[in-house]
Amino acid sequence: MEFNDVFFSKRERFSVGIEESGKLYVSIPVSNRMIDYEEYFEIDKSTFDTYIKDPASALSFVERCRNREVDHLLIIQPGIDRGVAT
Protein backbone atom coordinates (compact mmCIF):
# COMPACT_ATOMS: atom_id res chain seq x y z
CA MET A 1 0.00 0.00 0.00
CA GLU A 2 1.22 3.45 -0.87
CA PHE A 3 -0.24 6.46 0.88
CA ASN A 4 0.05 9.88 -0.79
CA ASP A 5 -0.71 12.93 1.29
CA VAL A 6 -2.58 15.73 -0.46
CA PHE A 7 -2.66 17.94 2.64
CA PHE A 8 -0.50 17.90 5.76
CA SER A 9 -0.83 20.00 8.91
CA LYS A 10 2.43 20.10 10.84
CA ARG A 11 0.81 22.15 13.59
CA GLU A 12 -2.26 19.93 14.07
CA ARG A 13 -0.36 16.71 13.23
CA PHE A 14 -2.60 15.05 10.65
CA SER A 15 -2.78 14.54 6.92
CA VAL A 16 -5.43 13.90 4.28
CA GLY A 17 -4.65 11.86 1.20
CA ILE A 18 -5.27 9.11 -1.31
CA GLU A 19 -4.05 5.51 -1.02
CA GLU A 20 -2.88 3.90 -4.28
CA SER A 21 -6.08 1.81 -4.59
CA GLY A 22 -8.14 5.01 -4.45
CA LYS A 23 -9.14 4.91 -0.80
CA LEU A 24 -9.28 8.35 0.78
CA TYR A 25 -7.92 8.83 4.26
CA VAL A 26 -7.03 10.95 7.24
CA SER A 27 -3.86 9.89 9.02
CA ILE A 28 -2.41 10.65 12.44
CA PRO A 29 1.04 9.94 13.89
CA VAL A 30 1.30 7.35 16.65
CA SER A 31 4.17 5.88 18.65
CA ASN A 32 4.72 2.66 20.51
CA ARG A 33 7.79 1.72 22.54
CA MET A 34 9.69 0.68 19.41
CA ILE A 35 8.62 2.85 16.47
CA ASP A 36 6.76 5.93 15.27
CA TYR A 37 4.21 5.28 12.52
CA GLU A 38 0.89 6.51 11.11
CA GLU A 39 -2.61 5.17 11.38
CA TYR A 40 -4.88 5.68 8.36
CA PHE A 41 -8.64 6.14 8.65
CA GLU A 42 -10.81 5.79 5.55
CA ILE A 43 -13.13 8.66 4.66
CA ASP A 44 -15.60 9.14 1.82
CA LYS A 45 -15.21 11.50 -1.16
CA SER A 46 -17.51 14.18 0.23
CA THR A 47 -15.60 14.26 3.52
CA PHE A 48 -12.27 14.30 1.67
CA ASP A 49 -13.37 17.27 -0.44
CA THR A 50 -14.54 19.13 2.67
CA TYR A 51 -11.28 18.53 4.54
CA ILE A 52 -9.16 19.62 1.56
CA LYS A 53 -11.16 22.84 1.13
CA ASP A 54 -11.31 23.56 4.87
CA PRO A 55 -8.68 21.60 6.82
CA ALA A 56 -9.89 23.01 10.15
CA SER A 57 -13.15 21.13 9.61
CA ALA A 58 -11.21 17.87 10.02
CA LEU A 59 -10.06 18.61 13.56
CA SER A 60 -13.04 17.04 15.35
CA PHE A 61 -12.62 13.85 13.28
CA VAL A 62 -8.87 13.84 13.95
CA GLU A 63 -9.58 14.05 17.68
CA ARG A 64 -11.96 11.10 17.40
CA CYS A 65 -9.20 9.15 15.63
CA ARG A 66 -6.76 9.98 18.43
CA ASN A 67 -9.31 8.84 21.01
CA ARG A 68 -9.83 5.54 19.12
CA GLU A 69 -13.51 6.28 18.60
CA VAL A 70 -13.50 5.46 14.87
CA ASP A 71 -11.27 2.37 14.78
CA HIS A 72 -13.77 0.66 12.48
CA LEU A 73 -12.45 3.02 9.76
CA LEU A 74 -8.79 1.93 10.08
CA ILE A 75 -7.40 0.90 6.70
CA ILE A 76 -4.68 -1.24 8.33
CA GLN A 77 -5.48 -2.90 11.63
CA PRO A 78 -2.85 -2.26 14.33
CA GLY A 79 -0.68 -4.98 15.80
CA ILE A 80 -0.51 -6.16 19.38
CA ASP A 81 1.69 -3.24 20.49
CA ARG A 82 -0.57 -0.47 19.24
CA GLY A 83 0.87 2.99 19.48
CA VAL A 84 -0.53 6.04 21.20
CA ALA A 85 -1.42 9.19 19.26
CA THR A 86 1.30 11.80 19.44
All heavy atoms as an XYZ file, in Angstrom:
706
protein
N       0.842     -1.171      0.000
C       0.000      0.000      0.000
C       0.893      1.242      0.000
O       1.863      1.315      0.744
C      -0.893      0.044      1.229
C      -1.893     -1.058      1.314
S      -2.952     -0.831      2.756
C      -4.507     -1.152      1.992
N       0.499      2.174     -0.816
C       1.225      3.445     -0.865
C       0.254      4.573     -0.554
O      -0.779      4.709     -1.205
C       1.845      3.659     -2.241
C       2.692      4.903     -2.309
C       3.387      5.056     -3.641
O       3.803      4.031     -4.221
O       3.489      6.199     -4.104
N       0.597      5.362      0.440
C      -0.243      6.461      0.882
C       0.380      7.774      0.421
O       1.571      8.012      0.644
C      -0.383      6.445      2.406
C      -1.114      5.236      2.915
C      -0.439      4.067      3.208
C      -2.487      5.264      3.078
C      -1.115      2.955      3.677
C      -3.171      4.157      3.545
C      -2.482      2.998      3.844
N      -0.419      8.612     -0.241
C       0.052      9.875     -0.791
C      -0.741     11.027     -0.184
O      -1.925     11.189     -0.466
C      -0.098      9.876     -2.320
C       0.699      8.763     -2.953
O       1.913      8.753     -2.864
N       0.011      7.815     -3.564
N      -0.062     11.800      0.651
C      -0.712     12.929      1.291
C      -0.983     14.041      0.291
O      -0.122     14.390     -0.510
C       0.163     13.483      2.423
C       0.353     12.501      3.563
O      -0.422     11.525      3.646
O       1.271     12.723      4.370
N      -2.184     14.581      0.341
C      -2.581     15.733     -0.462
C      -2.476     16.999      0.386
O      -2.132     18.065     -0.095
C      -4.018     15.548     -1.009
C      -4.493     16.785     -1.746
C      -4.091     14.311     -1.894
N      -2.758     16.830      1.687
C      -2.664     17.942      2.637
C      -2.010     17.423      3.901
O      -2.288     16.309      4.346
C      -4.053     18.500      2.975
C      -4.019     19.466      4.124
C      -3.665     20.786      3.918
C      -4.289     19.038      5.417
C      -3.588     21.680      4.982
C      -4.228     19.921      6.492
C      -3.873     21.245      6.269
N      -1.141     18.246      4.501
C      -0.502     17.901      5.763
C      -0.481     19.114      6.670
O      -0.094     20.205      6.248
C       0.933     17.410      5.523
C       1.692     17.177      6.799
C       1.451     16.055      7.560
C       2.626     18.098      7.240
C       2.135     15.840      8.749
C       3.317     17.898      8.416
C       3.075     16.764      9.174
N      -0.898     18.934      7.915
C      -0.828     20.005      8.910
C       0.235     19.638      9.938
O       0.027     18.736     10.761
C      -2.173     20.208      9.609
O      -2.023     21.129     10.682
N       1.354     20.326      9.868
C       2.426     20.100     10.839
C       1.970     20.519     12.235
O       2.234     19.834     13.218
C       3.666     20.879     10.423
C       4.856     20.624     11.284
C       6.086     21.318     10.725
C       7.303     21.022     11.574
N       8.515     21.634     11.035
N       1.266     21.625     12.296
C       0.815     22.151     13.589
C      -0.202     21.227     14.261
O      -0.104     20.936     15.453
C       0.207     23.539     13.389
C      -0.286     24.145     14.665
C      -0.756     25.568     14.461
N      -1.169     26.125     15.725
C      -2.239     26.832     15.889
N      -3.013     27.117     14.873
N      -2.553     27.298     17.075
N      -1.194     20.772     13.507
C      -2.259     19.929     14.067
C      -1.947     18.434     13.988
O      -2.693     17.611     14.517
C      -3.591     20.222     13.366
C      -4.045     21.667     13.487
C      -4.344     22.102     14.905
O      -4.568     21.240     15.781
O      -4.340     23.320     15.157
N      -0.867     18.083     13.299
C      -0.356     16.707     13.230
C      -1.362     15.715     12.628
O      -1.720     14.712     13.234
C       0.125     16.256     14.598
C       1.244     17.165     15.132
C       1.834     16.733     16.430
N       2.337     15.378     16.481
C       3.517     14.969     16.020
N       4.322     15.820     15.439
N       3.883     13.717     16.151
N      -1.784     16.000     11.401
C      -2.605     15.054     10.651
C      -2.418     15.318      9.163
O      -1.916     16.361      8.768
C      -4.087     15.154     11.034
C      -4.818     16.334     10.451
C      -5.541     16.194      9.269
C      -4.794     17.575     11.076
C      -6.227     17.287      8.723
C      -5.473     18.656     10.551
C      -6.185     18.521      9.372
N      -2.817     14.346      8.366
C      -2.783     14.535      6.919
C      -4.047     13.953      6.302
O      -4.758     13.158      6.912
C      -1.537     13.901      6.299
O      -1.528     12.510      6.516
N      -4.303     14.380      5.074
C      -5.430     13.899      4.282
C      -4.842     13.470      2.951
O      -3.999     14.180      2.382
C      -6.478     15.022      4.068
C      -7.641     14.523      3.224
C      -6.971     15.574      5.394
N      -5.251     12.312      2.448
C      -4.652     11.864      1.202
C      -5.403     10.751      0.519
O      -6.541     10.426      0.862
N      -4.705     10.158     -0.463
C      -5.275      9.110     -1.312
C      -4.321      7.925     -1.323
O      -3.139      8.071     -1.663
C      -5.486      9.612     -2.751
C      -6.329     10.888     -2.764
C      -6.110      8.518     -3.617
C      -6.382     11.590     -4.108
N      -4.826      6.748     -0.964
C      -4.054      5.513     -1.017
C      -4.076      5.024     -2.461
O      -5.007      5.316     -3.201
C      -4.670      4.489     -0.049
C      -3.830      3.262      0.191
C      -4.163      2.140     -0.753
O      -5.327      2.056     -1.176
O      -3.261      1.361     -1.083
N      -3.042      4.287     -2.881
C      -2.885      3.905     -4.284
C      -4.088      3.175     -4.886
O      -4.316      3.255     -6.087
C      -1.619      3.071     -4.477
C      -1.668      1.721     -3.813
C      -0.357      0.972     -3.925
O       0.461      1.282     -4.793
O      -0.154      0.052     -3.113
N      -4.899      2.501     -4.068
C      -6.078      1.812     -4.592
C      -7.255      2.766     -4.777
O      -8.299      2.371     -5.287
C      -6.489      0.669     -3.655
O      -7.038      1.193     -2.458
N      -7.075      4.024     -4.330
C      -8.142      5.014     -4.453
C      -8.851      5.333     -3.151
O      -9.698      6.228     -3.116
N      -8.524      4.601     -2.096
C      -9.141      4.907     -0.800
C      -8.667      6.283     -0.339
O      -7.504      6.645     -0.494
C      -8.757      3.865      0.247
C      -9.377      2.516      0.010
C      -8.975      1.547      1.089
C      -9.618      0.191      0.822
N      -9.255     -0.787      1.851
N      -9.570      7.023      0.245
C      -9.277      8.347      0.778
C      -9.104      8.218      2.285
O      -9.763      7.393      2.919
C     -10.414      9.300      0.437
C     -10.764      9.352     -1.053
C     -12.052     10.123     -1.276
C      -9.626      9.953     -1.845
N      -8.222      9.023      2.852
C      -7.919      8.827      4.264
C      -7.543     10.112      4.986
O      -7.173     11.110      4.383
C      -6.767      7.825      4.436
C      -5.445      8.331      3.899
C      -4.616      9.141      4.679
C      -5.016      8.005      2.617
C      -3.403      9.617      4.188
C      -3.814      8.472      2.122
C      -3.009      9.266      2.920
O      -1.820      9.741      2.425
N      -7.631     10.011      6.303
C      -7.027     10.953      7.244
C      -6.029     10.105      8.030
O      -6.343      8.983      8.430
C      -8.077     11.558      8.196
C      -7.406     12.260      9.367
C      -8.982     12.519      7.455
N      -4.833     10.627      8.233
C      -3.855      9.886      9.022
C      -3.365     10.726     10.189
O      -3.362     11.960     10.140
C      -2.673      9.440      8.164
O      -1.885     10.535      7.782
N      -2.967     10.006     11.249
C      -2.410     10.648     12.440
C      -1.131      9.907     12.830
O      -1.013      8.695     12.620
C      -3.404     10.632     13.621
C      -3.796      9.204     13.991
C      -4.632     11.490     13.319
C      -4.529      9.068     15.315
N      -0.165     10.619     13.404
C       1.043      9.943     13.885
C       0.789      9.266     15.226
O       0.042      9.786     16.068
C       2.049     11.090     14.030
C       1.212     12.285     14.292
C      -0.082     12.063     13.548
N       1.371      8.088     15.397
C       1.300      7.353     16.652
C       2.687      6.795     16.968
O       3.526      6.663     16.079
C       0.249      6.218     16.604
C      -1.153      6.757     16.479
C       0.536      5.258     15.476
N       2.897      6.454     18.214
C       4.174      5.880     18.648
C       3.914      4.747     19.622
O       3.048      4.859     20.497
C       5.023      6.930     19.370
O       5.392      7.957     18.511
N       4.690      3.678     19.474
C       4.716      2.662     20.515
C       6.136      2.647     21.083
O       6.948      3.513     20.735
C       4.244      1.285     20.007
C       5.153      0.668     18.965
O       6.335      1.000     18.853
N       4.601     -0.245     18.181
N       6.477      1.684     21.892
C       7.787      1.717     22.543
C       8.936      1.444     21.584
O      10.097      1.666     21.936
C       7.820      0.751     23.710
C       7.510     -0.668     23.349
C       7.288     -1.511     24.612
N       6.618     -2.723     24.279
C       7.232     -3.858     23.965
N       8.540     -3.906     23.953
N       6.536     -4.924     23.668
N       8.635      1.029     20.352
C       9.694      0.676     19.408
C       9.771      1.576     18.177
O      10.834      1.702     17.585
C       9.500     -0.780     18.944
C       9.387     -1.716     20.093
S      10.385     -3.169     20.146
C      11.344     -3.283     18.755
N       8.651      2.166     17.767
C       8.625      2.848     16.471
C       7.549      3.934     16.434
O       6.541      3.847     17.127
C       8.388      1.819     15.329
C       8.629      2.428     13.982
C       7.021      1.192     15.444
C       8.703      1.416     12.854
N       7.778      4.926     15.596
C       6.760      5.927     15.267
C       6.166      5.529     13.918
O       6.899      5.119     13.012
C       7.380      7.319     15.134
C       8.003      7.814     16.424
O       7.532      7.421     17.509
O       8.964      8.590     16.353
N       4.866      5.628     13.780
C       4.211      5.280     12.518
C       2.910      6.065     12.396
O       2.588      6.886     13.252
C       3.975      3.769     12.416
C       3.015      3.200     13.441
C       1.679      2.966     13.117
C       3.444      2.875     14.720
C       0.799      2.442     14.034
C       2.567      2.337     15.654
C       1.252      2.121     15.307
O       0.374      1.593     16.224
N       2.171      5.839     11.317
C       0.893      6.510     11.108
C      -0.234      5.500     11.080
O      -0.061      4.369     10.632
C       0.905      7.275      9.775
C       1.777      8.497      9.790
C       1.629      9.303      8.522
O       0.598      9.982      8.371
O       2.547      9.242      7.691
N      -1.395      5.945     11.549
C      -2.611      5.169     11.383
C      -3.469      5.896     10.361
O      -3.548      7.129     10.378
C      -3.364      5.026     12.711
C      -2.663      4.109     13.676
C      -3.434      3.835     14.944
O      -4.348      4.619     15.307
O      -3.129      2.822     15.581
N      -4.106      5.134      9.472
C      -4.878      5.676      8.359
C      -6.345      5.303      8.522
O      -6.679      4.134      8.664
C      -4.351      5.117      7.035
C      -2.904      5.464      6.797
C      -1.879      4.634      7.240
C      -2.570      6.638      6.127
C      -0.546      4.964      7.020
C      -1.240      6.969      5.905
C      -0.243      6.127      6.359
O       1.074      6.465      6.145
N      -7.203      6.316      8.476
C      -8.639      6.142      8.651
C      -9.353      6.501      7.353
O      -9.197      7.616      6.843
C      -9.136      7.040      9.793
C      -8.526      6.691     11.119
C      -7.269      7.174     11.475
C      -9.198      5.866     12.005
C      -6.693      6.853     12.695
C      -8.629      5.541     13.234
C      -7.382      6.031     13.576
N     -10.131      5.570      6.826
C     -10.810      5.791      5.548
C     -11.951      6.797      5.705
O     -12.709      6.767      6.679
C     -11.354      4.476      5.006
C     -11.868      4.593      3.595
C     -12.171      3.257      2.947
O     -12.032      2.214      3.601
O     -12.546      3.268      1.768
N     -12.037      7.681      4.724
C     -13.127      8.660      4.656
C     -13.746      8.597      3.263
O     -13.136      8.080      2.328
C     -12.641     10.096      4.978
C     -11.501     10.517      4.037
C     -12.225     10.202      6.436
C     -11.035     11.956      4.215
N     -14.951      9.136      3.127
C     -15.599      9.142      1.815
C     -15.199     10.384      1.013
O     -14.544     11.294      1.531
C     -17.122      9.013      1.946
C     -17.766     10.157      2.719
O     -17.234     11.287      2.725
O     -18.821      9.917      3.321
N     -15.596     10.417     -0.233
C     -15.209     11.495     -1.155
C     -15.711     12.854     -0.693
O     -14.983     13.852     -0.751
C     -15.738     11.175     -2.561
C     -15.502     12.248     -3.595
C     -14.068     12.280     -4.075
C     -13.922     13.109     -5.335
N     -13.101     14.298     -5.141
N     -16.941     12.918     -0.239
C     -17.506     14.180      0.228
C     -16.708     14.727      1.417
O     -16.393     15.918      1.483
C     -18.976     13.971      0.620
O     -19.491     15.119      1.228
N     -16.381     13.859      2.353
C     -15.597     14.262      3.516
C     -14.201     14.695      3.090
O     -13.686     15.719      3.561
C     -15.525     13.107      4.529
O     -16.858     12.729      4.885
C     -14.756     13.490      5.769
N     -13.587     13.942      2.202
C     -12.266     14.296      1.671
C     -12.286     15.701      1.069
O     -11.441     16.535      1.385
C     -11.856     13.264      0.616
C     -10.569     13.570     -0.094
C      -9.351     13.184      0.452
C     -10.573     14.232     -1.310
C      -8.154     13.463     -0.213
C      -9.393     14.515     -1.976
C      -8.182     14.128     -1.420
N     -13.257     15.954      0.209
C     -13.365     17.271     -0.440
C     -13.519     18.389      0.589
O     -12.906     19.447      0.469
C     -14.537     17.294     -1.419
C     -14.310     16.415     -2.640
O     -13.142     16.064     -2.932
O     -15.303     16.073     -3.311
N     -14.327     18.136      1.613
C     -14.536     19.132      2.667
C     -13.237     19.411      3.415
O     -12.873     20.571      3.630
C     -15.612     18.652      3.657
O     -16.850     18.489      2.949
C     -15.801     19.639      4.802
N     -12.517     18.364      3.780
C     -11.278     18.533      4.543
C     -10.186     19.210      3.718
O      -9.389     19.966      4.269
C     -10.776     17.194      5.064
C     -11.657     16.567      6.130
C     -11.407     15.278      6.579
C     -12.730     17.238      6.707
C     -12.191     14.679      7.558
C     -13.526     16.649      7.681
C     -13.248     15.366      8.095
O     -14.020     14.777      9.057
N     -10.160     18.967      2.420
C      -9.164     19.623      1.563
C      -9.487     21.116      1.429
O      -8.594     21.952      1.499
C      -9.098     18.942      0.175
C      -8.531     17.531      0.305
C      -8.278     19.768     -0.810
C      -7.121     17.454      0.861
N     -10.761     21.432      1.261
C     -11.158     22.842      1.126
C     -11.040     23.606      2.440
O     -10.717     24.794      2.449
C     -12.603     22.939      0.618
C     -12.760     22.529     -0.819
C     -14.211     22.591     -1.246
C     -14.374     22.016     -2.638
N     -15.796     21.867     -2.995
N     -11.323     22.924      3.556
C     -11.312     23.562      4.873
C     -10.682     22.600      5.884
O     -11.395     21.892      6.607
C     -12.739     23.921      5.284
C     -12.816     24.570      6.650
O     -11.782     25.033      7.175
O     -13.938     24.607      7.205
N      -9.355     22.554      5.942
C      -8.683     21.602      6.820
C      -9.100     21.697      8.288
O      -9.131     20.684      8.989
C      -7.201     21.937      6.644
C      -7.119     22.530      5.273
C      -8.405     23.298      5.108
N      -9.460     22.871      8.753
C      -9.891     23.014     10.148
C     -11.147     22.189     10.435
O     -11.368     21.768     11.578
C     -10.138     24.478     10.478
N     -11.940     21.924      9.411
C     -13.154     21.130      9.610
C     -12.839     19.668      9.942
O     -13.706     18.943     10.419
C     -14.063     21.207      8.380
O     -13.466     20.557      7.275
N     -11.609     19.246      9.726
C     -11.206     17.871     10.023
C     -10.823     17.664     11.482
O     -10.710     16.524     11.936
C     -10.030     17.477      9.132
N     -10.631     18.732     12.215
C     -10.065     18.606     13.560
C     -10.905     17.769     14.519
O     -10.357     17.014     15.320
C      -9.787     19.988     14.143
C      -8.704     20.776     13.411
C      -8.523     22.147     14.046
C      -7.395     20.004     13.375
N     -12.216     17.859     14.440
C     -13.039     17.036     15.346
C     -12.905     15.557     14.988
O     -12.844     14.703     15.885
C     -14.498     17.476     15.338
O     -15.070     17.290     14.071
N     -12.821     15.250     13.692
C     -12.623     13.853     13.275
C     -11.236     13.370     13.706
O     -11.092     12.242     14.204
C     -12.796     13.712     11.761
C     -12.608     12.305     11.276
C     -13.581     11.348     11.496
C     -11.455     11.946     10.597
C     -13.399     10.037     11.056
C     -11.269     10.648     10.152
C     -12.252      9.694     10.392
N     -10.233     14.196     13.540
C      -8.870     13.841     13.951
C      -8.840     13.524     15.444
O      -8.217     12.540     15.875
C      -7.878     14.973     13.593
C      -6.527     14.766     14.252
C      -7.740     15.096     12.082
N      -9.520     14.307     16.235
C      -9.576     14.053     17.677
C     -10.254     12.723     17.970
O      -9.820     11.969     18.850
C     -10.292     15.204     18.390
C     -10.166     15.151     19.890
C      -8.735     15.241     20.398
O      -7.868     15.846     19.736
O      -8.462     14.660     21.476
N     -11.290     12.398     17.237
C     -11.962     11.100     17.405
C     -11.027      9.955     17.036
O     -11.030      8.904     17.685
C     -13.243     11.049     16.578
C     -14.317     12.005     17.120
C     -15.590     11.968     16.317
N     -16.203     10.651     16.501
C     -16.948     10.045     15.581
N     -17.207     10.638     14.430
N     -17.464      8.862     15.820
N     -10.207     10.164     16.002
C      -9.199      9.154     15.634
C      -8.215      8.965     16.778
O      -7.882      7.828     17.145
C      -8.446      9.580     14.369
S      -9.445      9.649     12.869
N      -7.727     10.050     17.325
C      -6.755      9.984     18.430
C      -7.342      9.281     19.655
O      -6.630      8.601     20.387
C      -6.298     11.386     18.813
C      -5.430     12.021     17.769
C      -4.982     13.418     18.175
N      -4.146     13.980     17.129
C      -4.246     15.222     16.674
N      -5.128     16.061     17.191
N      -3.446     15.636     15.720
N      -8.627      9.455     19.866
C      -9.307      8.839     21.011
C      -9.791      7.421     20.720
O     -10.491      6.825     21.544
C     -10.480      9.705     21.459
C     -10.018     11.005     22.068
O      -8.940     11.082     22.647
N     -10.824     12.042     21.926
N      -9.474      6.909     19.532
C      -9.827      5.540     19.115
C     -11.336      5.318     19.048
O     -11.837      4.234     19.288
C      -9.179      4.511     20.026
C      -7.662      4.582     20.008
C      -7.043      3.500     20.825
N      -5.588      3.557     20.715
C      -4.779      2.785     21.389
N      -5.272      1.871     22.208
N      -3.479      2.896     21.243
N     -12.056      6.365     18.693
C     -13.505      6.284     18.596
C     -13.983      5.834     17.216
O     -15.167      5.516     17.059
C     -14.127      7.647     18.924
C     -13.880      8.091     20.351
C     -14.336      9.507     20.618
O     -15.058     10.090     19.788
O     -13.954     10.045     21.672
N     -13.100      5.836     16.220
C     -13.495      5.455     14.867
C     -12.572      4.356     14.320
O     -12.268      4.308     13.131
C     -13.528      6.685     13.918
C     -14.671      7.614     14.279
C     -12.203      7.433     13.932
N     -12.180      3.445     15.194
C     -11.269      2.372     14.781
C     -11.846      1.483     13.681
O     -11.099      0.837     12.953
C     -10.874      1.515     15.976
C      -9.842      2.181     16.861
O      -9.382      3.295     16.530
O      -9.484      1.585     17.898
N     -13.157      1.454     13.545
C     -13.772      0.658     12.479
C     -13.396      1.210     11.090
O     -13.568      0.518     10.092
C     -15.292      0.602     12.652
C     -15.969      1.928     12.530
N     -15.965      2.862     13.550
C     -16.650      2.479     11.499
C     -16.620      3.944     13.145
N     -17.052      3.739     11.907
N     -12.847      2.420     11.035
C     -12.445      3.024      9.762
C     -10.960      2.832      9.456
O     -10.486      3.283      8.410
C     -12.769      4.527      9.774
C     -14.243      4.879      9.940
C     -14.424      6.387     10.068
C     -15.051      4.339      8.763
N     -10.214      2.156     10.332
C      -8.793      1.926     10.084
C      -8.595      1.133      8.794
O      -9.232      0.100      8.581
C      -8.162      1.171     11.252
C      -7.815      2.005     12.469
C      -7.571      1.106     13.679
C      -6.591      2.863     12.191
N      -7.705      1.601      7.952
C      -7.398      0.898      6.703
C      -6.501     -0.306      6.989
O      -6.659     -1.366      6.399
C      -6.763      1.858      5.682
C      -7.790      2.932      5.283
C      -6.252      1.094      4.461
C      -7.250      4.032      4.379
N      -5.559     -0.152      7.914
C      -4.681     -1.238      8.332
C      -4.888     -1.440      9.831
O      -4.708     -0.497     10.612
C      -3.197     -0.898      8.052
C      -2.980     -0.637      6.569
C      -2.287     -2.012      8.562
C      -1.607     -0.075      6.244
N      -5.260     -2.627     10.222
C      -5.476     -2.904     11.634
C      -4.137     -2.907     12.377
O      -3.143     -3.427     11.881
C      -6.179     -4.240     11.820
C      -7.604     -4.252     11.283
C      -8.470     -3.190     11.955
O      -8.519     -3.079     13.173
N      -9.161     -2.407     11.145
N      -4.102     -2.321     13.569
C      -2.853     -2.265     14.333
C      -2.464     -3.623     14.889
O      -3.304     -4.508     15.058
C      -3.172     -1.274     15.461
C      -4.648     -1.358     15.617
C      -5.199     -1.649     14.249
N      -1.178     -3.756     15.198
C      -0.675     -4.978     15.797
C      -0.931     -5.011     17.297
O      -1.636     -4.150     17.850
N      -0.330     -5.968     17.946
C      -0.505     -6.164     19.378
C      -0.027     -4.954     20.183
O      -0.662     -4.547     21.136
C       0.234     -7.438     19.843
C      -0.413     -8.662     19.222
C       0.251     -7.559     21.355
C       0.363     -9.939     19.412
N       1.104     -4.381     19.781
C       1.695     -3.239     20.495
C       1.258     -1.936     19.815
O       2.062     -1.211     19.262
C       3.217     -3.373     20.512
C       3.884     -2.350     21.409
O       3.181     -1.683     22.206
O       5.117     -2.204     21.316
N      -0.035     -1.661     19.905
C      -0.567     -0.473     19.242
C      -0.022      0.797     19.863
O       0.065      0.923     21.088
C      -2.092     -0.461     19.318
C      -2.691      0.711     18.559
C      -4.170      0.619     18.475
N      -4.703      1.708     17.678
C      -6.006      1.945     17.523
N      -6.883      1.153     18.101
N      -6.413      2.952     16.782
N       0.320      1.725     19.016
C       0.866      2.990     19.482
C      -0.190      3.919     20.050
O      -1.389      3.684     19.945
N       0.301      4.985     20.617
C      -0.529      6.038     21.200
C      -0.369      7.269     20.329
O       0.735      7.602     19.883
C      -0.079      6.336     22.650
C      -0.865      7.495     23.237
C      -0.211      5.096     23.503
N      -1.466      7.970     20.069
C      -1.415      9.189     19.257
C      -0.441     10.187     19.861
O      -0.409     10.373     21.076
C      -2.803      9.790     19.122
N       0.331     10.812     18.983
C       1.303     11.803     19.445
C       0.915     13.191     19.002
O       0.126     13.382     18.124
C       2.708     11.491     18.915
O       2.691     11.450     17.495
C       3.206     10.188     19.477
